[in-house]
Amino acid sequence: MKYGRALAALCFICLLCACTGPSVRYKHKVIGDMQSHNFEAAQARIKNAQKTYGRRDASLYYLDLSAQQDSINYSTNTLTLLTEAENRQEALYAKSISQKMASFIINGYTEPYRLKYFEMGYLFFYKILAYLQEKNLQDALVETRTMVFFLDKLRENTGKDDPFLQYFASQLFLMWGAYSDARICKENAENAYINFADSYAKMPAKVQFTEEDRNKGLLTVQHLNGMIPFLISQKTMVAWNRFGFAIGTTNGYETVDQNVLTAALAGAYGDAIAVALPKVQEVPYEVKGSRLLVDGITVAETTLVSNLTYLFKKNFDEEYNKILITSAVRAATKFLITKSAQNGMNKKDNTVGSITDIILTSLFTATENADTRSWFTLPAQIREANVLVEEGKHEIKLQLLDEDNKVLDEHLWKDVQINRGRHTYLYVRTAK
């Protein structure tokens, strides 16, 4: 009776904790909406899927929802969404031991998602852009200092940095006349760009002001382009019994639900261990560059200033050994629990023990999933152009180019006010 109640409780806990968050199919649909530049549809889809994020991953829900904005279709609730996501991330420092233990028994989804270092950095970036859109320069400055403090601590503790975010901060500090802070951030950006030279991103050339430019203002257009990769789960089963052993993977059975198939295979053997590992899934995009026009005249080509795809892959490679170890420990823990329960039941009845083995093996296998959570609505890259423009209202156009410099699409801002000696920021989000 004691073992029976324990088995029932364990099964119940597994079913409660075995949620896996938004599906790959859902992510593809959201990405499809964004690639069609139908951000309203993407927002609606994300809102309808709020329950699939759950309370544990509510920060990702708010981030995915907020990333559907740019200067053309900016919404005033963006700051609210980003602040909610930031607050929830801060609350995660009160870590639950029970959730950590559950991740070793069931899967990584039992723990709340903590943003990767580069995701946290771009949360600050998005908040600063939102403040700039609302012309709230004071809070934009406060948020910039918060971002720089985060980057400084990141560099001190891990040696990591983000060249573009340091460069971005330097430009904002210049805007407010904080020249010492601007110089330090620029130096940090230069060093970080050298360290990330294989990302192909580089710092934009400095805009030179002359006496003839005294009636001009600085215009910066940031092009948030493409879709960052996301993770998918690949499950491999290792099973053996007295007739031999088998090693299989569910990757080839595309028409069968992965969890159902692997659980069925596991239950067919006397012993089995299923191990799920994440794999990077890239999202192709056509737009490879962009061109800036002011009042119909071409003034600049955008420069690749941040390669978020590179950051995503680099972080994944750095964490992969830890992922392997965690997956192995989880698989071994499930196996030991199964054998312990089976042996306990065998003391009363061998048939019941065998049934217990099959039930727990199938249940643990079905709930084995790699942690594939990420901020999947981030862009793959950020491009930027900086030009001096005469004071007054202007028509600003950004042409989207393919790899052969053919124009695929364009985005237009009408009556953009440029003020003498001032810095104006515009940004556009494309995923095509």
Buried (B, 14 or more C-beta within 10 A) or exposed (E): EEBBEEBEEBBEBBEEBBBBBBEEEBBEBBBBBBBEBBBEBBBEBBEEBEEBBBEBBBBBBBBBBBBBBBBBEEBEEBBEBBBBBBEBBEEBEEEEEEEEEBBBBBBBBBBBBBBBBBBBBBBBBBBBBBBBBBEBBEBBBBBBBBBBEBBBEBBEEEEBBBBBBBBBBBBBBBBBEBEEBBEBBBEBBBBBBEEBEEBEBBBBEEBEEEEEBEEBBBBBBBBBBBBBBBBEBBBBBBBBEEEEEBEBBBEEBEEEEBBEBBBBBBBBBBBBBBBBBBEEBBBEBBBBBBBBBBEEEEBBBBBBBBBBBBBBBBBBEEEEEEBEEBBEEBBEBBBEBBBEBBEBBBEEEEEBBBEBBBBBBBBBBBBBBBBBBBBBBBBBBBBBBBBBBEBBEBEBBBBBBEEEEEEBBBBEBEEBEBEEEEBBBBBBBBBB
